[in-house]
Amino acid sequence: MAARESCIISHMRRFALRSAALAFVICFTLQADACQWAVGFFHQVTCLKGKVVGKSLGPMQFRWLRRSFSVSGAKLELYEYQDPWQEGRKPLAHAFANSSGEFEFIALKEGHYNLQIKGGGMEDWFDIEITNKVPTTKQVIIDISPHFPDCTGGHEIDVQAEKK
């Protein structure tokens, strides 16, 4: 009988060890974000005005559907460019989206900036370059919807230039 109990205890220990190992792997792989954004890629615009859109729609993250939701009251903060991002910095400028999600930063100098946006329970950041070396910007559409691990979904800026 002692051999049988010893065998059962041995199986229980192996099961517990395997279960713990599996739980460990699951916990840390669920936290992984496979998406890496390009460092040093700047969205080039002549001015920073437009609309903040986005929504967390789960598996229904279709671009046309995400963009039909404006993010009213979104807070946009512009920082001097720095990589890597450091918390606690003071913004150079800020703007708030109105009820239609529209915003505008006034009188920005040419240069490189970090733009952080928070609103609708979502948050995102982009690297922006204000420059006169590109066609005049009419507006930007900023999609702060959550993205999938394969980088599809939100995190998009659509720069619309004025027509000549």
SVG drawing of the C-alpha trace seen along z (x, -y; Angstrom):
<svg xmlns="http://www.w3.org/2000/svg" viewBox="-20 -81 36 83">
<polyline fill="none" stroke="black" stroke-width="0.4" points="0.0,0.0 2.9,-2.4 4.2,-2.0 0.8,-2.9 0.6,-6.0 4.1,-6.9 3.2,-6.6 0.1,-8.7 2.0,-11.4 4.7,-11.4 2.0,-11.8 0.4,-14.6 3.7,-16.4 4.5,-16.1 0.9,-17.4 1.3,-20.3 4.8,-21.2 3.5,-21.0 0.4,-23.1 2.6,-25.7 4.9,-25.8 2.0,-26.1 0.4,-28.9 3.8,-30.7 4.1,-30.5 0.5,-31.7 0.8,-34.6 3.9,-36.0 2.8,-35.4 -0.5,-37.1 1.5,-40.2 3.7,-40.2 3.0,-42.8 4.6,-41.6 4.0,-45.0 7.0,-47.3 6.6,-50.7 9.4,-52.2 11.7,-54.4 12.7,-57.6 9.7,-57.6 8.0,-61.0 4.6,-61.9 5.5,-65.1 2.9,-67.9 3.0,-71.7 0.5,-72.2 -1.2,-70.0 -5.0,-70.2 -7.6,-67.6 -9.7,-65.0 -9.2,-62.2 -11.1,-59.0 -11.2,-55.5 -13.1,-52.9 -12.3,-49.5 -14.4,-47.2 -12.8,-43.8 -12.9,-41.6 -14.9,-44.3 -11.8,-46.6 -12.6,-47.5 -10.9,-50.7 -14.0,-52.4 -16.0,-51.5 -13.3,-52.7 -13.1,-56.0 -16.8,-56.6 -16.3,-57.2 -14.9,-60.6 -13.1,-60.9 -14.7,-63.9 -12.7,-65.5 -9.5,-63.8 -6.4,-65.4 -3.5,-65.9 -0.1,-66.9 3.0,-67.8 6.5,-67.2 10.0,-67.9 11.1,-64.7 12.9,-62.3 13.6,-58.6 13.1,-56.6 9.9,-58.1 10.3,-59.3 7.4,-59.9 7.2,-63.1 8.2,-65.5 6.3,-68.8 4.4,-69.3 5.3,-72.2 1.7,-72.6 -1.7,-70.9 -5.1,-70.9 -8.5,-69.3 -10.7,-67.7 -14.2,-69.2 -17.4,-67.2 -16.7,-66.2 -13.2,-65.1 -11.6,-68.1 -8.5,-69.8 -5.9,-72.4 -2.5,-73.4 -1.7,-77.0 1.7,-78.4 4.0,-75.4 7.7,-75.9 9.3,-73.6 10.9,-70.6 10.4,-67.0 7.9,-66.2 6.2,-63.4 2.4,-63.6 0.5,-61.8 -3.2,-61.4 -5.6,-60.2 -9.3,-59.9 -12.3,-57.5 -10.4,-55.1 -7.6,-54.8 -4.1,-56.2 -1.6,-56.4 1.5,-58.3 3.1,-59.4 6.3,-61.0 5.6,-64.2 7.7,-66.6 6.4,-70.1 8.1,-71.1 7.4,-73.3 9.2,-70.7 5.9,-68.8 2.6,-69.9 0.5,-72.1 -1.5,-70.0 -5.3,-70.5 -5.9,-68.2 -4.8,-64.9 -7.1,-62.1 -5.6,-60.3 -6.9,-56.9 -6.1,-55.9 -8.1,-52.6 -6.4,-49.6 -4.2,-47.5 -3.8,-43.8 -0.5,-42.0 0.3,-41.9 0.1,-45.7 -3.2,-45.9 -6.0,-48.0 -5.6,-51.5 -2.5,-53.6 -2.8,-55.4 -2.3,-59.0 -3.8,-60.0 -2.3,-63.3 -4.5,-65.0 -2.8,-67.7 -4.6,-70.8 -5.3,-70.5 -3.6,-73.1"/>
</svg>
